[in-house]
Amino acid sequence: MTQPYGLEAEEHLMNLLKDKTINVARESKDQYGRTLAWLIVNGDTINNTMVRDGFAWWYEYYCKDIKILERHQVNARKNKLGLYADSNAINPYEWRRANRN
């Protein structure tokens, strides 16, 4: 949440989910034991929406075969949407490595 655009991303996500029924399609767990899942609201995949709107990153490592996420991220970056309004936007993995306490 302390990464640039973290609070904006949270707010965007909350607006997408507010007062909605959320379906969770679990995929797997990551190396830290966190559940990796797709969130679906009214037939829309929220994961795709967040990347499309520039408020989430496409994790190529986990989703390299899901090309729609790549296209959404390329488009968001090209159109300077969400976090891509910052020309120095840095992906979460690199940000965490640079900001370890």
C-alpha positions as CSV (number, residue, x, y, z in Angstrom):
1,M,0.0,0.0,0.0
2,T,3.0,2.3,0.4
3,Q,4.0,1.9,-3.2
4,P,3.1,4.9,-5.4
5,Y,-0.5,4.5,-6.6
6,G,-1.2,1.9,-4.0
7,L,-4.0,3.9,-2.3
8,E,-5.4,4.9,-5.7
9,A,-5.5,1.3,-6.8
10,E,-7.2,0.2,-3.6
11,E,-9.8,2.9,-4.0
12,H,-10.4,1.9,-7.7
13,L,-10.8,-1.7,-6.6
14,M,-13.2,-0.8,-3.8
15,N,-15.3,1.1,-6.3
16,L,-15.4,-1.8,-8.7
17,L,-16.5,-4.2,-5.9
18,K,-18.7,-2.0,-3.8
19,D,-22.2,-3.5,-3.1
20,K,-21.5,-6.3,-5.6
21,T,-21.5,-10.1,-5.4
22,I,-18.0,-11.3,-6.0
23,N,-17.2,-14.8,-7.3
24,V,-13.7,-16.1,-6.6
25,A,-12.1,-18.6,-8.9
26,R,-9.0,-19.9,-7.1
27,E,-6.1,-20.9,-9.3
28,S,-3.2,-21.8,-7.0
29,K,-1.0,-20.4,-4.2
30,D,2.2,-18.4,-4.6
31,Q,5.5,-19.0,-2.9
32,Y,4.3,-17.1,0.2
33,G,1.1,-19.1,0.5
34,R,-1.2,-16.4,-0.8
35,T,-4.1,-17.5,-2.9
36,L,-3.9,-16.6,-6.6
37,A,-7.4,-16.1,-7.9
38,W,-9.7,-14.4,-10.4
39,L,-12.4,-12.1,-9.1
40,I,-15.5,-12.0,-11.2
41,V,-18.3,-9.5,-10.8
42,N,-21.3,-9.5,-13.1
43,G,-19.4,-11.5,-15.6
44,D,-16.4,-9.1,-15.7
45,T,-13.0,-10.3,-14.5
46,I,-11.9,-7.6,-12.1
47,N,-8.2,-8.7,-12.5
48,N,-8.5,-7.7,-16.2
49,T,-10.3,-4.5,-15.4
50,M,-7.6,-3.4,-12.9
51,V,-4.8,-4.0,-15.4
52,R,-6.9,-2.4,-18.2
53,D,-7.5,0.7,-16.1
54,G,-3.9,1.0,-15.1
55,F,-4.3,0.2,-11.4
56,A,-2.6,-3.2,-11.4
57,W,0.4,-4.9,-13.1
58,W,0.3,-7.9,-15.3
59,Y,2.4,-10.5,-13.5
60,E,4.1,-12.2,-16.5
61,Y,5.7,-14.8,-14.2
62,Y,2.3,-16.2,-13.1
63,C,0.2,-15.3,-16.2
64,K,2.5,-15.3,-19.2
65,D,0.1,-17.2,-21.3
66,I,-2.8,-14.8,-20.6
67,K,-2.1,-12.3,-23.4
68,I,-5.2,-10.2,-22.7
69,L,-3.5,-9.0,-19.6
70,E,-0.4,-8.1,-21.6
71,R,-2.5,-6.2,-24.1
72,H,-4.3,-4.3,-21.3
73,Q,-1.1,-3.3,-19.7
74,V,0.5,-2.1,-23.0
75,N,-2.6,-0.1,-23.7
76,A,-2.8,1.4,-20.2
77,R,0.9,2.4,-20.4
78,K,0.5,3.9,-23.9
79,N,-2.5,5.9,-22.8
80,K,-0.9,6.9,-19.4
81,L,-3.8,5.4,-17.4
82,G,-3.7,5.1,-13.6
83,L,-0.2,4.4,-12.4
84,Y,1.2,4.9,-15.9
85,A,0.5,8.6,-15.6
86,D,3.9,8.4,-13.8
87,S,6.6,8.0,-16.4
88,N,8.7,6.3,-13.6
89,A,6.2,3.7,-12.7
90,I,7.9,0.6,-11.3
91,N,6.5,-2.9,-11.0
92,P,5.7,-4.2,-7.5
93,Y,8.5,-6.8,-7.5
94,E,11.2,-4.3,-8.3
95,W,9.7,-1.7,-5.9
96,R,9.7,-4.2,-3.0
97,R,13.3,-5.2,-3.7
98,A,14.3,-1.5,-3.7
99,N,12.4,-0.7,-0.5
100,R,13.1,-3.6,1.8
101,N,13.6,-2.4,5.4
